[in-house]
Amino acid sequence: MMDARHKVTFLIGIFAFGLLSHAALADTSEEMARANYFYNRQQIVDAVIIFKKLAEENHLPAQARLGEILDYTEADEDAVGWFIMAAAQGDANAAYGLARMYLSGEGIKKDVDQAAFWFKYAAGKDNLNAIKVLEDAYRKGPTSGLNLPLDLNQAQIWEAKKLPLEAAQKKLEDEEIAAFKKKAEEERAARRKADEEFAKMNAQGQKK
């Protein structure tokens, strides 16, 4: 039969195992929200670990986000590789990233026609950044660098599409952050409860 000290150790082990199991079973959307939370807080190292794991499992949003980070750190060819992989499978964010790389000529040969194609592809899938690029390009015409004509009607069409998407994106980001904070608080509460149980049982053991 276990004495009080061994019983406490056993219970703490079971609790820790439960936390690890919960983390291992967390679904992809939770992991992505967690990575985005780290990313938005500039905790890039923590974010990259999760993004890379998900990207290697062919999670398209993670591939796109990893491409963004690699582009920012000037690992351009690697960034293009992730963008191509996800864009070819229909990811709008990756298509936008690939368009930017074609436009700048970073990590891949510059091709303004390919850039315009991928911007339009991404915008057609409601990518807000791509929509903004097209709105601006049609307002400026060929001077935008995309070889698109000056067309104020097209610019207004993209502007009208942009406004509700901006509001929806802000709402989604707020909800994701709130969900992660709630989950983090629940985990902290569970740890506090375990600490309290440990202290209580330890005190009882010392009395015996």
C-alpha positions in Angstrom: 0.0 0.0 0.0 1.3 3.5 -1.0 2.2 6.0 1.7 1.0 9.6 1.4 4.1 10.8 -0.3 4.0 8.1 -2.9 0.3 8.6 -3.5 0.9 12.3 -4.1 3.7 11.5 -6.6 1.5 9.0 -8.4 -1.4 11.5 -8.7 0.9 14.2 -10.0 2.2 11.8 -12.6 -1.3 10.9 -13.7 -2.2 14.6 -13.9 0.9 15.4 -16.0 0.2 12.4 -18.3 -3.3 13.7 -18.8 -2.0 17.1 -19.8 0.4 15.6 -22.3 -2.2 13.3 -23.7 -4.6 16.3 -24.2 -1.9 18.2 -26.0 -1.1 15.2 -28.2 -4.8 14.8 -29.1 -5.4 18.5 -29.8 -6.8 18.9 -33.3 -5.1 20.8 -36.1 -7.3 23.9 -35.8 -6.3 24.3 -32.2 -2.6 23.9 -33.0 -2.9 26.4 -35.8 -4.7 28.9 -33.5 -1.9 28.3 -31.0 0.8 29.0 -33.6 -1.0 32.1 -34.9 -1.2 33.4 -31.3 2.5 33.0 -30.9 3.1 34.6 -34.3 0.9 37.6 -33.5 2.8 38.1 -30.2 6.1 38.0 -32.1 7.1 34.7 -30.5 8.4 33.5 -33.8 10.5 30.6 -32.6 7.5 29.0 -30.8 5.3 29.6 -33.8 7.7 28.2 -36.4 8.0 24.9 -34.5 4.2 24.3 -34.8 3.9 25.7 -38.3 6.7 23.4 -39.6 5.2 20.4 -37.9 1.8 21.1 -39.5 3.3 22.0 -42.9 5.1 18.7 -43.1 1.7 17.1 -42.5 0.5 18.9 -45.6 -1.6 21.4 -43.7 -2.0 24.2 -46.3 -2.5 27.2 -44.1 0.7 26.2 -42.1 2.6 25.9 -45.4 1.5 29.3 -46.4 2.4 30.9 -43.0 5.8 29.1 -43.0 6.4 30.5 -46.4 5.7 34.0 -45.1 8.1 33.6 -42.3 10.9 32.2 -44.5 10.3 35.1 -47.0 10.7 37.6 -44.1 13.9 35.9 -43.0 15.2 36.0 -46.7 15.2 32.2 -47.1 13.5 33.0 -50.4 13.9 29.7 -52.3 12.5 27.8 -49.3 9.6 30.2 -49.0 8.8 29.7 -52.7 8.8 26.0 -52.3 6.2 26.1 -49.5 4.1 28.7 -51.4 4.1 26.5 -54.6 3.2 23.4 -52.6 0.2 25.0 -51.0 -0.9 27.3 -53.9 -1.0 24.3 -56.3 -3.5 22.7 -53.9 -5.7 25.8 -53.8 -4.5 27.8 -50.7 -5.3 31.5 -51.3 -2.7 32.8 -48.8 0.0 30.7 -50.5 -1.1 32.0 -53.9 -0.8 35.5 -52.7 2.7 34.8 -51.3 3.7 33.2 -54.6 2.4 36.2 -56.5 4.6 38.5 -54.4 7.7 36.4 -55.1 7.0 36.4 -58.8 6.6 40.2 -58.7 9.8 40.8 -56.7 11.8 38.1 -58.4 12.9 36.8 -55.0 13.6 33.1 -54.8 12.2 32.6 -58.3 12.6 34.3 -61.7 10.6 37.5 -61.9 7.5 37.2 -64.0 4.8 39.9 -63.8 2.3 37.9 -65.8 2.6 35.0 -63.3 2.3 37.5 -60.5 -0.9 38.9 -61.9 -2.3 35.4 -62.4 -1.6 34.4 -58.8 -2.9 37.7 -57.4 -6.1 37.2 -59.3 -6.3 33.5 -58.2 -5.9 34.5 -54.6 -8.3 37.4 -54.8 -10.9 35.1 -56.4 -10.7 33.0 -53.2 -11.2 36.1 -51.0 -7.6 36.7 -50.0 -7.8 40.3 -48.6 -4.2 41.2 -49.4 -4.6 40.1 -53.0 -7.8 42.1 -53.3 -6.0 45.2 -52.1 -3.2 44.7 -54.6 -5.7 44.4 -57.5 -7.7 47.4 -56.4 -4.5 49.5 -56.3 -3.3 48.0 -59.6 -6.5 48.9 -61.4 -6.4 52.4 -60.0 -2.8 52.9 -61.2 -2.8 50.9 -64.4 0.5 49.7 -65.9 2.5 51.9 -63.5 1.6 49.4 -60.7 4.1 47.0 -62.1 1.5 44.3 -62.9 0.8 45.3 -66.5 -2.9 45.6 -65.7 -4.9 48.4 -67.4 -6.2 51.5 -65.7 -9.8 50.5 -64.9 -11.6 52.4 -62.2 -14.7 50.1 -62.5 -12.6 47.1 -61.6 -11.0 49.0 -58.8 -14.4 49.8 -57.3 -15.5 46.2 -57.7 -12.5 45.0 -55.7 -12.9 47.8 -53.1 -16.5 46.7 -52.6 -15.4 43.1 -52.0 -12.6 44.3 -49.7 -14.7 46.1 -47.0 -16.8 43.2 -45.6 -13.7 40.9 -45.7 -11.7 43.3 -43.6 -14.5 43.3 -40.9 -14.7 39.5 -41.0 -11.0 39.0 -40.7 -10.9 41.3 -37.6 -13.7 39.3 -36.0 -12.0 36.0 -36.7 -8.7 37.1 -35.3 -10.3 38.3 -32.2 -12.2 35.0 -31.8 -9.1 32.9 -32.2 -7.1 34.9 -29.7 -10.0 34.7 -27.2 -10.3 31.0 -27.7 -6.6 30.4 -27.1 -6.6 32.7 -24.0 -9.6 30.7 -22.6 -7.8 27.4 -23.2 -4.6 28.7 -21.6 -6.6 29.9 -18.5 -8.3 26.6 -18.2 -4.9 24.8 -18.2 -3.6 27.3 -15.6 -6.6 26.6 -13.4 -6.0 22.9 -13.7 -2.4 23.3 -12.7 -3.4 25.4 -9.7 -5.9 22.8 -8.6 -3.2 20.1 -8.9 -0.9 22.3 -6.8 -3.5 22.7 -4.2 -4.2 19.0 -4.0 -0.5 18.3 -3.7 -0.2 20.8 -0.8 -3.3 19.4 0.9 -2.1 15.8 0.6 1.4 16.7 1.6 0.1 18.4 4.7 -2.0 15.4 5.6 1.0 13.1 5.1 3.1 15.2 7.5 0.5 15.0 10.2 0.6 11.2 10.2 
